[in-house]
Amino acid sequence: MSKDISMNTSLQEKVDHLIDEQVVNWPMAKGNYEGLSEVKIRSLEFGPSTEMRVQFNPARIRSSAAKVDAKSIQERKCFLCEDNLPPEQNKVAFRDDYLILVNPFPIFPRHLTIPHVRHTDQRIKGRLSDMMMLARELPEFVVFYNGPRCGASAPDHFHFQAGNKGFMPIEEEFRYHPRKSLLIDRKDVRVFCVDNYLRKTLVFEGEQPDEIECWFNRVYRFLDTIQRNEEEPMLNILCSWDNGTWRLVVFPRQGHRPRQFYAEGGEQIVLSPASVDFGGVLITPREEDFEKLNTDLVKDIFEQVTLNKHDWELVKRIFQE
């Protein structure tokens, strides 16, 4: 970053400056952000307050089709380690633990990647408070987390991402969703769920991050008991902060990629659902998949990767104890 940014400047202002600078001076970022103006988008409606937007974004093929098996990871350099960043890629520090980078393969008009300064595995345990503090310091963004088998293209290096607010349908849908149910209502935290919403969804709201983290950890521990073969319980998380209140949206999962991802020929659909897809924007790097997706296919894909009905009912019981 240029040296004319004051030490007293807010993190949000520093990040705004970083983005404005990178999309002008970094050719890769400049080209891909300009390319967003040509991205195709269409909408699929699934009843009241349930919309999925399908985005044809060829630059995202690197992430959507990323090889995340142990052998492939071992054979490539980590692209989130500071020593391996392109020389044109500038950064803003968050505390002493994270680097804030402009994502050069954007989904959002303003898209960030936020890796930890150390090369350590993608595990949310013990880092939810970091996520909430980032959301508070970046109030114009939604911060999100993809688990190691839930869309993270670098499961070997811990990172968050963030995108500008107002992009994902779930941000507004949740406020008015007719099937929203209140599970608990305590002084410092409220937890809701949404059934019949394509994906199983828990929403934590509150003014005290410790209380939100406490209830999140209960869900985490339960999921861990039923997914012992996973690196961590399968989930995606969205986090935002507005007017003194945090909102944490958690999507428990049971699968990484749908069978259509591995199919051949005309049956194949390169869609690897991650946080943004669960938030209501389906990222398709191939035009044939963009054209092919319909309500029946999307329902089938989410039925495969979201938590099954039996375990979902058990998750909701956590809040009755």
SVG drawing of the C-alpha trace seen along z (x, -y; Angstrom):
<svg xmlns="http://www.w3.org/2000/svg" viewBox="-44 -11 53 53">
<polyline fill="none" stroke="black" stroke-width="0.4" points="0.0,0.0 1.1,-3.6 2.6,-5.4 0.0,-8.2 -2.5,-6.2 -2.6,-7.5 -2.0,-5.1 -5.3,-6.4 -7.3,-5.4 -9.9,-2.7 -9.4,0.8 -12.4,0.3 -10.8,-2.8 -7.4,-1.0 -9.1,1.9 -11.1,-0.5 -7.9,-2.2 -6.2,1.2 -9.0,2.4 -9.0,-0.9 -5.3,-0.7 -5.1,3.0 -7.8,2.9 -5.9,0.1 -2.2,1.1 -2.3,4.9 -3.0,6.1 -4.5,9.5 -6.9,7.9 -7.7,5.1 -8.7,7.4 -10.8,9.8 -12.7,7.0 -13.4,5.3 -14.6,8.7 -17.3,8.8 -19.3,6.3 -19.7,9.0 -20.6,11.8 -24.0,13.4 -26.6,13.7 -30.0,15.2 -32.5,15.9 -34.2,19.1 -37.2,18.7 -38.1,21.4 -41.2,20.0 -41.5,17.1 -38.3,15.5 -36.1,18.1 -34.0,17.0 -30.9,18.5 -28.9,16.4 -26.8,18.3 -23.6,16.6 -21.5,17.5 -18.0,16.6 -15.2,18.3 -12.4,16.8 -13.6,18.9 -12.7,22.3 -9.5,22.3 -11.4,22.3 -14.5,24.4 -12.4,27.2 -9.5,27.0 -7.8,30.2 -7.9,30.4 -6.6,34.0 -3.5,34.4 -1.2,35.3 -2.2,32.2 -1.7,29.9 1.7,31.3 2.8,30.8 2.0,27.1 3.2,24.0 0.8,22.5 -0.6,19.4 -1.7,17.9 1.7,17.8 3.2,14.3 6.5,15.4 4.5,16.9 2.3,13.9 2.7,12.1 4.9,9.0 2.0,6.8 -0.2,8.1 -0.3,5.6 -1.8,6.2 -3.2,4.7 -2.5,6.2 -5.2,7.2 -3.7,7.3 -0.5,9.4 -2.3,12.5 -3.9,11.9 -3.2,10.3 -6.0,8.7 -5.6,9.2 -7.7,8.3 -8.9,11.6 -7.8,11.5 -10.5,14.0 -13.6,12.1 -17.2,13.1 -18.1,9.9 -17.4,6.3 -15.2,6.0 -13.8,9.4 -11.1,10.1 -9.1,13.1 -7.8,13.0 -5.1,15.6 -3.5,16.2 0.2,15.2 1.2,18.8 0.8,21.8 -1.7,23.7 -4.7,25.9 -8.2,24.6 -9.9,25.1 -12.5,22.7 -12.2,24.0 -10.8,21.3 -11.0,18.7 -14.7,17.7 -13.9,14.6 -11.4,13.5 -14.1,13.8 -16.5,11.6 -13.8,9.0 -13.1,8.8 -16.8,8.3 -16.9,5.5 -13.8,3.8 -15.2,4.3 -18.8,3.2 -19.3,2.9 -18.5,6.6 -19.8,10.0 -16.9,12.2 -17.2,15.9 -15.5,19.2 -15.4,22.4 -14.4,25.6 -11.6,27.8 -14.1,29.9 -16.8,27.3 -15.4,25.1 -12.0,24.0 -9.5,24.1 -6.6,23.9 -7.5,26.3 -3.9,26.3 -3.8,22.6 -6.2,21.0 -8.2,18.1 -11.4,16.2 -12.9,14.3 -15.1,11.3 -17.4,9.7 -19.4,6.4 -22.8,6.5 -25.9,6.6 -24.7,9.2 -26.1,12.5 -29.9,13.0 -29.8,14.5 -28.8,11.2 -32.3,9.8 -34.3,13.0 -33.6,14.0 -35.1,10.8 -38.6,11.5 -38.6,15.2 -42.0,16.7 -40.6,20.0 -38.1,18.5 -38.4,20.0 -36.9,18.7 -35.0,21.4 -33.8,19.4 -34.2,15.8 -31.7,14.9 -30.5,11.5 -27.4,11.5 -28.1,14.0 -31.0,15.1 -30.9,18.2 -33.2,18.8 -33.5,21.6 -35.1,21.8 -36.7,25.0 -37.7,25.7 -35.0,23.4 -33.0,25.7 -30.2,25.7 -30.4,26.2 -29.7,22.8 -28.9,21.6 -28.7,17.9 -27.1,16.5 -27.7,12.8 -26.5,10.9 -24.5,8.1 -22.0,10.3 -19.6,12.3 -18.8,14.6 -22.4,15.7 -22.6,16.3 -19.4,18.3 -20.7,20.4 -23.8,21.5 -21.9,22.0 -19.5,24.3 -22.4,26.5 -23.5,27.0 -19.8,27.6 -19.3,30.3 -22.5,32.1 -21.6,32.1 -18.2,33.4 -19.7,36.4 -21.6,37.5 -18.8,36.7 -15.8,38.3 -14.2,39.1 -13.9,35.4 -11.1,33.0 -13.7,30.8 -17.5,30.8 -18.6,29.8 -20.0,26.3 -19.9,22.9 -20.3,19.6 -21.3,16.1 -20.6,13.3 -21.6,9.6 -21.9,6.7 -24.5,4.0 -25.4,1.3 -23.8,3.2 -25.2,6.6 -23.5,9.6 -25.2,12.0 -23.6,15.5 -25.2,17.7 -24.2,21.3 -24.9,24.0 -24.2,27.5 -23.4,30.0 -23.0,33.7 -21.2,33.6 -18.4,31.8 -19.4,31.9 -22.5,33.4 -22.4,36.4 -22.9,34.1 -19.5,32.7 -17.9,36.1 -20.2,37.1 -19.0,37.3 -20.3,35.7 -23.6,33.9 -24.4,35.1 -21.4,33.1 -22.0,29.8 -18.9,28.1 -20.5,26.6 -18.7,27.0 -21.0,25.3 -19.3,23.0 -20.4,20.1 -21.4,17.9 -23.5,20.6 -25.2,21.3 -25.8,17.6 -27.8,17.7 -25.3,17.1 -24.4,20.2 -21.0,19.9 -20.7,21.7 -17.3,21.3 -18.7,23.0 -21.4,21.5 -23.1,24.9 -23.6,25.3 -25.0,21.8 -27.6,22.6 -28.3,26.1 -29.1,25.4 -32.8,25.3 -34.9,25.6 -35.0,29.4 -31.2,29.7 -30.4,27.1 -32.8,28.8 -31.1,32.1 -27.6,30.7 -28.3,29.0 -30.1,32.2 -26.8,34.0 -24.6,31.6 -26.7,30.0 -27.3,31.8 -29.8,34.7 -33.2,34.2 -32.6,36.6 -29.4,34.9 -30.9,31.5 -33.7,32.3 -31.0,33.3 -29.2,30.0 -32.3,28.1 -32.8,30.0 -29.5,28.5 -31.4,25.3 -34.1,27.0 -31.7,28.3"/>
</svg>
